[in-house]
Amino acid sequence: MAREGDVVLIYYQGKPSAYARIESIEFDVKPGWFQVILMIFAVPSREIIWILRENYINGEEFTVDNIPIRLELVPLKNKHGQNAINAVSKEKKSNETTIDKPAKILAFRKPEQQKE
């Protein structure tokens, strides 16, 4: 099943129309259904909530107002062309025996000049 943080391509009437990230998947009050919050990658970005069954989250076509819609998981690749999920799990396994180094903090703005 697709998970929170996954990127999906939304097909609208059989054509790819937008990318979105799954922000959350929560159980709905109706058994077998989930409330899925999607962040649509657009300008401006926006969140939508769809109530879907698991098979719809996993790519089976469904309809909204008789319009066919489908979600397709986008396999993320790293700079080496590897599937990012597999690469992260391999990297995690190789780093299990090493000691973590402290994180480096990077400033995104110039430090303010000190006033005298």
C-alpha positions as a Markdown table, in Angstrom:
| # | Residue | x | y | z |
|---|---|---|---|---|
| 1 | Met | 0.0 | 0.0 | 0.0 |
| 2 | Ala | 1.2 | 3.5 | -0.7 |
| 3 | Arg | 2.4 | 5.3 | 2.4 |
| 4 | Glu | 2.6 | 8.8 | 3.9 |
| 5 | Gly | 5.3 | 10.7 | 2.1 |
| 6 | Asp | 5.0 | 8.8 | -1.2 |
| 7 | Val | 4.6 | 10.8 | -4.4 |
| 8 | Val | 1.7 | 9.8 | -6.8 |
| 9 | Leu | 0.7 | 10.8 | -10.3 |
| 10 | Ile | -3.0 | 11.5 | -10.6 |
| 11 | Tyr | -4.6 | 10.4 | -13.8 |
| 12 | Tyr | -7.8 | 12.3 | -14.7 |
| 13 | Gln | -9.9 | 10.8 | -17.4 |
| 14 | Gly | -7.1 | 8.4 | -18.3 |
| 15 | Lys | -4.5 | 11.2 | -18.7 |
| 16 | Pro | -1.7 | 12.2 | -16.3 |
| 17 | Ser | -2.7 | 15.5 | -14.8 |
| 18 | Ala | -0.9 | 16.3 | -11.5 |
| 19 | Tyr | 1.6 | 15.1 | -9.0 |
| 20 | Ala | 0.8 | 14.9 | -5.3 |
| 21 | Arg | 2.4 | 13.8 | -2.1 |
| 22 | Ile | 0.4 | 11.6 | 0.4 |
| 23 | Glu | 0.4 | 13.7 | 3.5 |
| 24 | Ser | -1.6 | 11.2 | 5.7 |
| 25 | Ile | -3.7 | 8.1 | 5.5 |
| 26 | Glu | -6.2 | 7.7 | 8.3 |
| 27 | Phe | -9.0 | 5.2 | 8.9 |
| 28 | Asp | -12.4 | 6.6 | 8.0 |
| 29 | Val | -15.5 | 5.9 | 10.1 |
| 30 | Lys | -16.8 | 3.7 | 7.3 |
| 31 | Pro | -15.0 | 0.3 | 7.6 |
| 32 | Gly | -12.6 | -0.5 | 4.8 |
| 33 | Trp | -12.2 | 3.1 | 3.8 |
| 34 | Phe | -9.4 | 5.6 | 4.4 |
| 35 | Gln | -9.2 | 9.4 | 4.5 |
| 36 | Val | -6.3 | 10.3 | 2.3 |
| 37 | Ile | -4.8 | 13.8 | 2.4 |
| 38 | Leu | -2.9 | 14.7 | -0.7 |
| 39 | Met | -0.7 | 17.8 | -1.3 |
| 40 | Ile | -1.1 | 18.8 | -4.9 |
| 41 | Phe | 2.1 | 20.0 | -6.4 |
| 42 | Ala | 0.9 | 23.2 | -8.2 |
| 43 | Val | 1.2 | 26.9 | -7.8 |
| 44 | Pro | -0.2 | 27.6 | -5.3 |
| 45 | Ser | -0.1 | 24.1 | -3.7 |
| 46 | Arg | -3.2 | 22.8 | -2.0 |
| 47 | Glu | -4.4 | 19.9 | 0.0 |
| 48 | Ile | -7.3 | 17.7 | -0.9 |
| 49 | Ile | -9.0 | 15.0 | 1.1 |
| 50 | Trp | -10.3 | 11.9 | -0.7 |
| 51 | Ile | -12.0 | 9.0 | 1.1 |
| 52 | Leu | -10.7 | 5.9 | -0.7 |
| 53 | Arg | -10.5 | 2.1 | -0.3 |
| 54 | Glu | -7.0 | 0.5 | -0.1 |
| 55 | Asn | -7.2 | -0.8 | -3.7 |
| 56 | Tyr | -7.8 | 2.8 | -5.0 |
| 57 | Ile | -4.8 | 4.0 | -3.1 |
| 58 | Asn | -2.8 | 1.2 | -4.7 |
| 59 | Gly | -3.7 | 2.2 | -8.3 |
| 60 | Glu | -7.2 | 0.8 | -9.1 |
| 61 | Glu | -9.3 | 3.2 | -11.0 |
| 62 | Phe | -12.2 | 5.0 | -9.2 |
| 63 | Thr | -14.7 | 7.7 | -10.1 |
| 64 | Val | -15.5 | 11.1 | -8.8 |
| 65 | Asp | -18.8 | 12.5 | -10.3 |
| 66 | Asn | -18.5 | 9.8 | -13.0 |
| 67 | Ile | -15.0 | 11.0 | -13.9 |
| 68 | Pro | -12.4 | 8.2 | -13.9 |
| 69 | Ile | -9.4 | 8.9 | -11.6 |
| 70 | Arg | -6.4 | 6.7 | -10.8 |
| 71 | Leu | -3.3 | 7.1 | -8.5 |
| 72 | Glu | 0.0 | 5.8 | -9.7 |
| 73 | Leu | 2.9 | 5.6 | -7.3 |
| 74 | Val | 6.0 | 7.4 | -8.6 |
| 75 | Pro | 9.2 | 5.4 | -7.9 |
| 76 | Leu | 11.7 | 8.0 | -6.7 |
| 77 | Lys | 15.2 | 7.5 | -8.0 |
| 78 | Asn | 18.4 | 8.9 | -6.5 |
| 79 | Lys | 21.3 | 10.5 | -8.5 |
| 80 | His | 22.7 | 7.0 | -9.3 |
| 81 | Gly | 19.4 | 5.8 | -10.9 |
| 82 | Gln | 18.6 | 3.5 | -8.0 |
| 83 | Asn | 15.2 | 3.3 | -6.5 |
| 84 | Ala | 15.5 | 5.7 | -3.6 |
| 85 | Ile | 13.6 | 3.5 | -1.1 |
| 86 | Asn | 15.9 | 0.5 | -1.8 |
| 87 | Ala | 19.0 | 2.7 | -1.7 |
| 88 | Val | 18.0 | 4.2 | 1.7 |
| 89 | Ser | 17.4 | 0.8 | 3.2 |
| 90 | Lys | 20.8 | -0.5 | 1.9 |
| 91 | Glu | 22.6 | 2.6 | 3.2 |
| 92 | Lys | 20.9 | 2.2 | 6.6 |
| 93 | Lys | 22.1 | -1.4 | 6.8 |
| 94 | Ser | 25.7 | -0.4 | 5.9 |
| 95 | Asn | 25.7 | 2.4 | 8.4 |
| 96 | Glu | 24.4 | 0.3 | 11.3 |
| 97 | Thr | 28.0 | -0.6 | 12.4 |
| 98 | Thr | 29.3 | 3.0 | 12.2 |
| 99 | Ile | 29.0 | 5.8 | 14.7 |
| 100 | Asp | 26.7 | 8.6 | 13.6 |
| 101 | Lys | 28.4 | 12.0 | 13.1 |
| 102 | Pro | 26.7 | 15.1 | 14.4 |
| 103 | Ala | 24.5 | 16.9 | 11.9 |
| 104 | Lys | 25.9 | 20.0 | 10.2 |
| 105 | Ile | 23.7 | 23.1 | 10.3 |
| 106 | Leu | 23.5 | 25.1 | 7.1 |
| 107 | Ala | 22.3 | 28.7 | 7.1 |
| 108 | Phe | 19.9 | 29.7 | 4.3 |
| 109 | Arg | 20.5 | 33.4 | 4.9 |
| 110 | Lys | 23.4 | 35.6 | 5.6 |
| 111 | Pro | 24.1 | 36.2 | 9.3 |
| 112 | Glu | 23.1 | 39.7 | 10.4 |
| 113 | Gln | 25.9 | 42.1 | 11.0 |
| 114 | Gln | 26.5 | 42.8 | 14.7 |
| 115 | Lys | 25.6 | 46.3 | 15.8 |
| 116 | Glu | 28.1 | 48.1 | 18.0 |
